Amino acid sequence: MKNGADGYKPGRPHRPAQPAEKASGQPPEGEDGKGPSDYVDEDTPQYLKQYITQHPSSKMAWYLLGKEYESQGKAAKARYCYFRAEEIYEAFEKKAIQPHATDEVQNEGDQANRKLKRITAGLLLLLLLLLLPSSLDGDLFVQEKQGETEGAEAKAADLNSEGDKPEEEDEADRLPRVILQADEELGKSESGRQNGRLPIRIYNQETVWGELGRAGPWTMWGEEARVIAGVRPSGTAGKYELEVYDPELCQCEPVESAAAHSQLLRWMKEREEMLVLQSAIVAYQSLYGKPPEEAADLTGDYPANVLSYTSKRMEAAFAEYRDKLFPSGNAPLTSGESGENDEEEGVSPQAPLEIIVDKSNHRLALVSGNTIIRNYPVGLGGDRTPEGEFYISEKVVDPKGKKNGEFGSRGMTLSDTLYAIHGTNQPSSIGEDRSLGCVRMLDEDVKELYGMVPMGTKVSIVSEGLPEQVVRGAVKMELPVGDNETNPGKVYEWLN
């Protein structure tokens, strides 16, 4: 077999460049002969001032500027802005703008009403900022699946049942567009949060925005992902409403997020399945010199068990991903190609899965590019555990050792050596240097890892570099295994 590290040369996904904003024509000036700059004074918030100057034809911007002046008691300027807002004013206020100069803001001295207006204006400013084009420096993960969702909380509980084969989804089960971003891209600074800044674009479809944590250079996938905002159908055909789940993003009462969080968990599980599938296709080509012809090629009997299992969803997506990863037959994508659909802004991690073992922190991470999908605690052997690059050359269920159960329920040989990643019957050794060189894992962790990594996966053992934070799945992903993955005739002599 060929070393799996040599076969990992797929192109890293890139985000298509954002189209340049079209120049908008200047609108007609007001009846008094004045233009936008005459109605933007020193009391106008900087971001709104900049936007109204650059987009003088935006009726929504004029309406928001009017609300700002109304909250400041500047009735004349507010009235002019409302005239420029036209039907936007009528839609939000549910009345026509009065053209009389004597028309005054009612209940101006009512402090409770003023407070309500400020909250309303703040929410509308948030909506305006969402409409602004974004330029993101970090990874943007997008997957399009439109539709409505039913029974979200019950489905989240169902996902935790181990080994259940996914059922075919109907229209009501389809997920919305989901966008995950690292927390530092969301304006974590106090000023950014107070201004309600979401550096993302709003879409005219059901959407869920989620936030991932960061640890140094790593984006942390997994159980700590949370939802921060969403766009939901309003009940009127073609209309959508903004929902904010993070109280730090607006001066408002956040909306209940249970349904959106359930959708996020389901989406992340689906993306993990696709990532496993893509990694298996690449690993198969690395091992055998050609991509698999069908999904069944990945789940052969031991010792050709590249993967243990493929779900219906993975089988349905197999041909698409194989052709995307190997568009020229046996040749993988080069570093300058993305393999992405040009209509998408990006998808969740696409780089093939790799394993990194950190000897100082006693961690084993499953990574895709700079995203940590899992980060497990492990037991090692100190100086007896060698540093360097390996690959998974063998996968076996219930490996037999000299002592009963010493290797747990799963084992993965590293580069045909006596070193392996395996389970243990000594869970107290996790986090310590008590092995003779192998990587020990808790049995529940090695079961999940075994199902997610294909044979041929690259393994790097390093002195340091991983965060201490343990990362497990938002939904546990333990794929079923069968009797065809055992090797009962061999007694393994791994350096346990």
Steps between C-alpha positions, in 0.01 A plus 500: 500500500603853432553736792176691550680829555616502137147498366366806676523776244144623453446867442398713795158659451498871433227754532393657171580868486210721595363689200572869498205711608326669213507876506156639572371811332425810700132536589304815425549765759223589746230753440706757685791450260720336761693176462599218741799683647272781619315256725800320648632695796752446779245310709452232236666165592818453297400172336159640395658821378740306281229275364248777414776697327604202288144375437278811475232304311443252784150562633568275799803713590292817482238342724763398757652848491154641561454277804835616634403868463157434648664345810714818527191724477596643159152482348570701183797291397316180588203607286726565199661158537159336519402672174807349336418157647159501322332155519756371754369754751141403426578128534662534843283779643175370344399855403576754230753776564330830579625785275410782741777697664302507827501119530691417818617182661235401749565417864851639469526537876391146571821331615368146471394563138837654419676194640285271285588706193870473574474121531309484171758720330780284636345185357449670165863615502601139559292397199667769288846384605406146408413624154845650452747294291754323714870431456605213721862407561431167672342178374135521399312175508175485302268215404175568312197291588179699492168413657302489820577289807261307725560333834848648534555416865386137458731455201798632699441228760472234229843594365667374817389140448808298397509305178164614364502510124374843384153499351426663168400861557182651366445866418397586858831363636728707281732735676540875444817666380752481785800733535768433761761760588776518760416722797774757427336570162178608668616823660583366846622840610265685732439779250426252224248314713329820616459617144334169418748419227461174312764494223284280278252546221133432545335255258145493370451150632490322833848529653674408826825667608722313743815587690806280551772553758868569431816377671811663357515412129228236535128528436319275746222294345272288718286516809553866589361632172207731566240688303501880505241610243259377238262604226161330512192506275266771629174329406460718192609336178851610404552701820756424770565626852830545682538313829787577739595231752809668648411784739841659442410568136209729575349698782196276499352186649649206307269253327476136615768309307423131566363428151787682326757324718348162412529588131864599553578164663337307217688704242833442674438125509424498127814701425709257705363210295594679177848578638552133587383401152735743325793391717430134424491563124836678515650232727381222269673663204816540706499132598399342171608753237151570372178644644226256600240416236211474743431563868508126574871497413566695820341244734673178402582209732812510716773586402340715227267679742586860411177604676267306725175639369337746262157648569233547235593866489866416439411248231279753323779760503782261405515557123478878535789519747716248315465696176564827683814369670632319190359692200769356271468137598795397717646850537401681822429870513808721507562763765357770274165329449212502740257241375220723624181600331553858383149589617592422861697734722663206671428184694611350827854357527605328179863400559537122557493392861836458672603398850742702714631361831641757746739333745524790749124554534405131460250583230399334173327736258303414190548802276394631161731782399510740796171372647507256792208261453583299815766535771521193723706436815746212452761299682852485356844361573710815542831455318388150398237656272685602180447833328452513126249431224313173461181378339230256603598177327251269669164529677366218712203445731558318831877454454627200698800559724698282737280622784124504477367841393831684521440674164133578556240463225686674212854520371678685217856402407740782408703443182528120549699547823441382857356842583125545491207710613273275704267475796607396848384310806691751714299823469697654788806513270335761276693825535814323618814344347449136595496321164799345326448740209144451373220756517232391747145634483184464703287231341211736421743738328684238296167362375402839362845572356517157334174562315601848383854445368559288189794267459783702347438803724814702572615499866751756631651455848645829623646639820240778540256721315146393591274679749416327827128552449323168439271509198237235442219503251190711541337170404700182556593331173559131562450321170400131513761227449455139398658157540685558172748729681641252750822301477454223759791292376766754601637588843615863484826599666460875491717694748215554742 
